[in-house]
């Protein structure tokens, strides 16, 4: 069965299938959104209770959401949880510090900030002492100093 109506001089035809698909997609989006919010709430509770694995998972989920939406408020939450891990002696220190450096370097979830990029690369280098991270840190530092005439 088809329903027709006239809008701005154009005939539009909607079948029951089209109406169903529109409603289905709308409901699906609402369900996914509700699930994501519930999942984030649960991760926040576990993170605040001291579970660094859940803090890292939460920060990663928030960063991924921020990457898609370019919402700096969500990015600020991701940064908060990455900083909590990076400034601790818990698991995921290296990765959290690198993720922070990346966020500030790309400027996708926070304003681009070279000093903070360097800060978190340096922290990662100091805490894990990995040659490749320390080399990247030194290369970026040299580039900045060279651009300033040092």
Rosetta silent file (secondary structure, phi, psi, omega in degrees, C-alpha in Angstrom):
SEQUENCE: XXXXXXXXXXXXXXXXXXXXXXXXXXXXXXXXXXXXXXXXXXXXXXXXXXXXXXXXXXXXXXXXXXXXXXXXXXXXXXXXXXXXXXXXXXXXXXXXXXXXXXXXXXXXXXXXXXXXXXXXXXXXXXXXXXXXXXXXXXXXXXXXXXXXXX
SCORE:     score description
SCORE:     0.000 S_00000001
   1 L     0.000  140.872 -176.744    0.000    0.000    0.000 S_00000001
   2 E  -122.379  143.140  173.794    1.307    3.434   -0.861 S_00000001
   3 E  -112.473  138.060 -179.603    0.612    6.838    0.583 S_00000001
   4 E  -122.758  147.688  171.530    1.084    9.956   -1.548 S_00000001
   5 E  -150.548  164.436 -177.350    1.301   13.599   -0.667 S_00000001
   6 E  -111.210  130.134 -179.181    2.339   16.789   -2.358 S_00000001
   7 E  -138.543  117.478  179.869    5.204   18.882   -0.955 S_00000001
   8 L    54.044   37.898  177.055    6.558   21.982   -2.705 S_00000001
   9 L    78.095    7.953 -178.120    5.060   20.861   -5.989 S_00000001
  10 E  -115.419  134.463  175.051    6.798   17.460   -5.883 S_00000001
  11 E   -80.628  131.736  177.972    4.987   14.114   -5.573 S_00000001
  12 E  -120.349  135.187  178.288    6.399   11.886   -2.865 S_00000001
  13 E  -122.198  124.957  176.117    5.564    8.229   -2.517 S_00000001
  14 E  -117.320  127.134  174.603    6.316    6.289    0.639 S_00000001
  15 E   -88.594  166.253  176.595    5.750    2.590    0.819 S_00000001
  16 H   -59.748  -35.139  179.969    5.105    0.797    4.087 S_00000001
  17 H   -63.455  -43.941  179.025    8.605   -0.629    3.766 S_00000001
  18 H   -62.261  -42.685  178.752   10.161    2.843    3.590 S_00000001
  19 H   -63.222  -44.109  179.156    8.186    3.969    6.648 S_00000001
  20 H   -60.396  -46.254 -178.692    9.184    0.823    8.498 S_00000001
  21 H   -62.407  -41.751  177.783   12.879    1.285    7.623 S_00000001
  22 H   -59.901  -47.678 -179.956   12.830    4.916    8.754 S_00000001
  23 H   -65.310  -40.153  179.576   11.277    3.949   12.088 S_00000001
  24 H   -62.404  -47.671  179.914   13.605    0.979   12.471 S_00000001
  25 H   -61.993  -42.677  178.325   16.738    3.075   11.887 S_00000001
  26 H   -59.537  -47.063  179.170   15.495    5.739   14.307 S_00000001
  27 H   -64.474  -39.072  179.087   14.864    3.120   17.033 S_00000001
  28 H   -62.314  -44.466  178.629   18.222    1.498   16.372 S_00000001
  29 H   -61.293  -43.910  178.467   20.053    4.806   16.800 S_00000001
  30 H   -61.919  -43.030 -179.755   18.222    5.444   20.088 S_00000001
  31 H   -64.946  -44.813  179.540   19.040    1.962   21.385 S_00000001
  32 H   -63.035  -42.791  178.977   22.728    2.192   20.463 S_00000001
  33 H   -61.823  -45.637  179.365   22.980    5.622   22.066 S_00000001
  34 H   -62.922  -42.001  178.713   21.339    4.407   25.284 S_00000001
  35 H   -63.269  -43.720 -179.543   23.635    1.358   25.381 S_00000001
  36 H   -62.221  -43.060  179.137   26.748    3.499   24.846 S_00000001
  37 H   -64.590  -39.147  177.963   25.745    5.868   27.658 S_00000001
  38 H   -65.554  -43.941 -179.980   25.100    2.931   30.005 S_00000001
  39 H   -61.511  -43.396  179.864   28.416    1.363   29.082 S_00000001
  40 H   -65.162  -40.384  177.776   30.277    4.622   29.724 S_00000001
  41 H   -60.071  -43.847  179.291   28.532    5.056   33.097 S_00000001
  42 H   -64.598  -42.744  178.767   29.586    1.573   34.156 S_00000001
  43 H   -63.804  -39.934  178.034   33.165    2.170   33.021 S_00000001
  44 H   -60.336  -44.368  179.309   33.256    5.486   34.924 S_00000001
  45 H   -60.357  -46.601 -179.147   32.154    3.751   38.129 S_00000001
  46 H   -67.839  -36.066  177.870   34.782    1.042   37.770 S_00000001
  47 H   -64.578  -48.618  179.955   37.466    3.573   36.869 S_00000001
  48 H   -62.884  -24.508  177.140   36.670    5.751   39.888 S_00000001
  49 L   -79.933   -2.996  174.403   36.868    2.588   42.019 S_00000001
  50 L   105.185    9.511 -179.859   40.508    2.255   40.905 S_00000001
  51 L   -86.099  101.304 -175.679   40.356   -0.177   37.979 S_00000001
  52 H   -66.920  -30.086  176.513   43.013    1.165   35.580 S_00000001
  53 H   -62.418  -41.997  179.371   41.989   -1.272   32.824 S_00000001
  54 H   -71.181  -34.039  175.277   38.476    0.199   32.879 S_00000001
  55 H   -61.591  -43.893 -179.581   39.892    3.749   32.976 S_00000001
  56 H   -65.815  -42.634  178.306   41.891    2.998   29.855 S_00000001
  57 H   -62.066  -41.914  178.505   38.877    1.411   28.135 S_00000001
  58 H   -62.830  -48.918 -179.514   36.752    4.425   29.086 S_00000001
  59 H   -59.989  -41.788  179.565   39.343    6.928   27.839 S_00000001
  60 H   -64.434  -44.277  178.154   39.686    5.019   24.569 S_00000001
  61 H   -61.650  -43.011  179.852   35.903    4.908   24.032 S_00000001
  62 H   -65.604  -41.528  178.729   35.628    8.626   24.752 S_00000001
  63 H   -63.258  -43.180  178.427   38.521    9.445   22.410 S_00000001
  64 H   -61.565  -40.491  177.879   36.953    7.374   19.627 S_00000001
  65 H   -64.507  -42.658  179.389   33.648    9.182   20.147 S_00000001
  66 H   -64.103  -40.151  178.151   35.429   12.530   20.091 S_00000001
  67 H   -57.214  -37.584 -178.051   37.272   11.599   16.889 S_00000001
  68 H   -78.903  -38.521 -172.539   33.897   11.027   15.214 S_00000001
  69 H   -99.717  -16.648 -175.340   32.010   14.004   16.661 S_00000001
  70 L    58.708   33.141  179.700   34.838   16.549   17.176 S_00000001
  71 L   -91.969  107.332 -176.687   33.234   17.309   20.549 S_00000001
  72 H   -66.707  -22.768  176.269   35.941   18.819   22.771 S_00000001
  73 H   -66.455  -41.611  176.126   33.832   18.202   25.912 S_00000001
  74 H   -67.199  -39.774  177.166   34.030   14.470   25.246 S_00000001
  75 H   -59.986  -39.216  178.940   37.726   14.954   24.426 S_00000001
  76 H   -62.891  -36.791  177.429   38.259   16.636   27.811 S_00000001
  77 H   -67.774  -42.423  178.339   36.817   13.566   29.539 S_00000001
  78 H   -60.081  -44.768  179.603   39.100   11.262   27.534 S_00000001
  79 H   -60.757  -43.129  179.598   42.072   13.436   28.494 S_00000001
  80 H   -55.156  -47.272 -176.923   41.038   13.346   32.175 S_00000001
  81 H   -75.627  -35.861  174.338   41.084    9.540   32.252 S_00000001
  82 H   -63.480  -41.254  179.353   44.256    9.202   30.166 S_00000001
  83 H   -62.913  -39.681  179.056   45.979   11.676   32.525 S_00000001
  84 H   -57.032  -41.880 -179.663   44.837    9.675   35.540 S_00000001
  85 H   -75.285  -45.821 -176.356   46.602    6.623   34.096 S_00000001
  86 H   -60.905  -34.540 -178.165   49.628    8.462   32.699 S_00000001
  87 L   -90.592   11.985 -179.874   50.342   10.118   36.049 S_00000001
  88 L  -112.771 -172.412  173.851   50.098    6.837   37.964 S_00000001
  89 L  -115.858   31.509 -177.185   52.186    3.708   38.198 S_00000001
  90 L   -92.093  177.740  175.782   49.423    1.503   36.846 S_00000001
  91 L   -62.996  157.428  176.308   49.143   -0.604   33.724 S_00000001
  92 L    74.426   11.411 -178.386   48.763    1.190   30.398 S_00000001
  93 H   -55.558  -53.062 -176.532   51.017    4.129   31.433 S_00000001
  94 H   -56.047  -50.494 -176.438   52.991    4.089   28.209 S_00000001
  95 H   -66.445  -40.082  179.808   49.930    3.869   25.965 S_00000001
  96 H   -63.528  -43.185  179.422   47.963    6.491   27.923 S_00000001
  97 H   -64.926  -41.093  178.359   50.855    8.979   27.734 S_00000001
  98 H   -64.284  -42.518  179.201   51.288    8.310   24.011 S_00000001
  99 H   -61.651  -41.035  177.418   47.522    8.755   23.430 S_00000001
 100 H   -62.352  -46.090  178.444   47.662   12.112   25.253 S_00000001
 101 H   -58.863  -41.541 -179.699   50.616   13.231   23.141 S_00000001
 102 H   -65.286  -43.421  178.780   48.725   12.184   20.029 S_00000001
 103 H   -58.369  -47.528 -178.566   45.549   14.048   21.047 S_00000001
 104 H   -72.478  -29.146  178.582   47.478   17.276   21.615 S_00000001
 105 H   -72.156  -42.961 -177.681   49.588   16.796   18.493 S_00000001
 106 H   -79.130  -29.371 -177.883   46.600   16.191   16.177 S_00000001
 107 L    69.519   26.585 -177.248   44.304   18.750   17.800 S_00000001
 108 L   -89.228  -30.438 -178.910   41.295   16.527   17.162 S_00000001
 109 L  -121.425    1.867  177.021   39.866   16.268   20.694 S_00000001
 110 L  -158.700  161.611  178.680   41.658   19.221   22.249 S_00000001
 111 L   -62.649  137.952  178.856   43.325   22.333   20.966 S_00000001
 112 L   -55.284  135.102 -173.055   46.649   21.550   19.323 S_00000001
 113 L  -152.087   99.237 -177.814   49.355   22.076   21.920 S_00000001
 114 H   -61.849  -43.152  178.972   53.048   21.366   21.239 S_00000001
 115 H   -59.660  -38.947  179.025   54.216   21.798   24.872 S_00000001
 116 H   -71.982  -34.849  175.262   51.671   19.222   26.062 S_00000001
 117 H   -57.803  -48.610  179.573   52.605   16.900   23.204 S_00000001
 118 H   -63.738  -41.661 -179.451   56.214   17.082   24.383 S_00000001
 119 H   -55.990  -47.468 -175.674   55.232   16.717   28.040 S_00000001
 120 H   -77.988  -29.548  172.330   53.440   13.429   27.458 S_00000001
 121 H   -65.492  -41.908  179.670   56.057   12.061   25.067 S_00000001
 122 H   -64.018  -44.482  177.647   58.703   12.863   27.685 S_00000001
 123 H   -58.682  -43.881  179.770   56.662   11.177   30.435 S_00000001
 124 H   -63.442  -42.697  178.652   56.250    8.105   28.282 S_00000001
 125 H   -61.419  -46.210 -178.230   59.949    8.080   27.496 S_00000001
 126 H   -66.661  -40.759 -175.280   60.889    8.447   31.181 S_00000001
 127 H   -77.228  -34.877 -175.707   58.442    5.846   32.464 S_00000001
 128 H  -109.819  -20.024  179.855   59.021    3.161   29.847 S_00000001
 129 L    49.906   48.251  177.414   62.421    4.178   28.443 S_00000001
 130 L   -92.874  128.815 -174.762   61.588    2.875   24.995 S_00000001
 131 H   -53.484  -45.301 -175.948   64.088    3.917   22.358 S_00000001
 132 H   -65.865  -39.065  179.645   61.509    4.743   19.678 S_00000001
 133 H   -68.650  -43.527  179.716   59.438    7.005   21.981 S_00000001
 134 H   -63.938  -36.496  178.316   62.526    8.780   23.276 S_00000001
 135 H   -66.842  -42.116  178.077   63.748    9.284   19.696 S_00000001
 136 H   -63.611  -44.853  178.077   60.384   10.790   18.644 S_00000001
 137 H   -56.211  -49.774 -177.829   60.444   13.054   21.695 S_00000001
 138 H   -64.734  -39.673  179.791   63.965   14.254   20.908 S_00000001
 139 H   -63.982  -43.967  179.018   63.179   14.770   17.207 S_00000001
 140 H   -66.552  -42.344  178.295   60.096   16.898   17.985 S_00000001
 141 H   -60.972  -45.167  178.347   61.993   18.854   20.629 S_00000001
 142 H   -60.778  -41.271  179.809   64.849   19.506   18.171 S_00000001
 143 H   -62.758  -44.184  179.462   62.359   20.660   15.502 S_00000001
 144 H   -64.779  -46.824 -179.545   60.712   23.092   17.928 S_00000001
 145 H   -62.895  -40.558  178.389   64.025   24.442   19.184 S_00000001
 146 H   -62.958  -41.599 -179.477   65.321   24.835   15.617 S_00000001
 147 H   -66.596  -22.368  178.860   62.177   26.730   14.585 S_00000001
 148 L   -95.312    2.519  175.636   62.781   29.117   17.482 S_00000001
 149 L    87.195   19.365  178.667   66.408   29.689   16.480 S_00000001
 150 L   -93.779    0.000    0.000   68.149   27.610   19.165 S_00000001
